Amino acid sequence: MNSKHLQATGMSFWKFRHLLYLFFLIFHPDLLPAQGSWSKPFTGIGTLSSPRVTDLNGDGVRDIILGAGREEFQACDSAVIALDGKTGTMLWHVSAR
């Protein structure tokens, strides 16, 4: 093999490897590095909703939004809760009417 062939093959492999990595990041976000972990208890508040994640405060870490409530027909001051993905502190909440 000549040096031109090795350069072309090496460059093709490099491009392929990076495209493959990008593919996995797009279709398998669980392969991204962990952002840390924390737990946050909310006494008196329960949820059966599926959480959603998005970066609400622009810090590059996905924050958590979830529906909350108490037992059926009980008043609750937090119907929707947003938690900071980095620290677990409450960013905001919306009361139920």
TIDO-158846 format. One record per residue: residue in one letter; x, y, z of N, C-alpha, C in turn. Coordinates in steps of 0.2 Angstrom, whole numbers, plus 5000, padded with zeros to 4 digits. Layout:
% residues N
AXYZXYZXYZ
...
//
This chain:
% residues 97
M500449945000500050005000500450065000
N500250114996500650174996500450225002
S500750285003500650325008499950365007
K499750375001499150414999498550365001
H498650305000498050255001497950255009
L498550255013498450255020498150315023
Q498350375020498050435022497350435021
A497150415015496450415013496050365017
T496350305019495950255023495950285030
G496450315033496450335039495950395040
M495950435035495450495036494750465035
S494650415031493950385031493750355037
F494250315040494050285047493950335052
W494350395052494250445057493550475056
K493350495050492650525049492150475051
F492150405049491650355051491650355058
R492150355062492150345069491750405072
H491950465070491550515073490850525071
L490650505065489950495063489650445067
L489950385069489650335073489550365080
Y490050395083489950425089489350475090
L489250515085488750565084488050525084
F488050475080487450435079487250415086
F487650385090487550355096487250405101
L487550465101487350525105486650545104
I486450545097485850565095485250515097
F485450455096484950405097484950365103
H485450375107485550345113485850395119
P485450445121485650495125485850465132
D485650405134485950375140486650365140
L486950365134487750355134488150415135
L487750475136488150535138488350525145
P488950565147489150555154488650575159
A488650545165488150565170488250635173
Q487750665175487750735177487850735185
G487850685188487850685195487250655198
S487150645204486550615207486350655213
W485750655215485450685221484750655222
S484450655228483750635229483450695233
K482750695231482350755234481750725237
P481650715243480950695246480450755246
F479850745244479350785245478750755249
T478750775255478250745260477550775258
G477050725258476450755257476250765250
I476750755245476650765238476750695235
G476350675230476450615227476350625219
T476550575215476550585208476450515205
L476050515200476050455195476250475188
S476450535187476550565181477250545178
S477350545172478050535169478350595169
P478950595172479350655172479650675165
R479750735163479950765157480650805159
V481150795154481750835156481950885150
T482150945152482350995147482751045151
D483251075148483651125151483151195152
L482951205158482451265159482851325161
N483451325164483751375166484451395163
G484551355157485151375153485851355155
D485851315160486451295163486851235160
G486451205155486751145151486551085154
V486251085160486051025163485251015163
R485050955161484250945160483950945167
D483450985167483050995173482450955172
I482050935178481550895178480850925179
I480350905176479650935176479250875178
L478750885183478350825184477650855187
G477150815186476550835189476550805196
A476150835200476150815207475450825210
G475350795216474650805219474650765225
R474050755228473950715233473350665231
E473050635236472550585235471950625231
E471550585228471050615224470650665228
F470450715225470050775227470350805234
Q470950805235471250835240471650895238
A471550955241471951015239472651005239
C473051035234473751035234474051095231
D474551125234474851185232475351175226
S475451115224475951105219475651055214
A475451075208475151035203475651015198
V476151065197476651055192477351075196
I477851035196478451055199479051055194
A479451095194480151095191480751095195
L481151045194481751035199482351055195
D482851085198483551095195483851025194
G484051015188484350945187485050945190
K485350995192486050995195486050985202
T485551015206485551015213484950985216
G484350985212483750955215483351005218
T483551065218483151125221482551135217
M481951165220481351175216481451245212
L481451245206481451305202480851345202
W480251305201479651335202479051285202
H478451305204477951265205477251305203
V476751265200476151295199475651265203
S475151305206474651275211474051245207
A473751205210473151175207472551225209
R472051235205471451275206470951235208
//
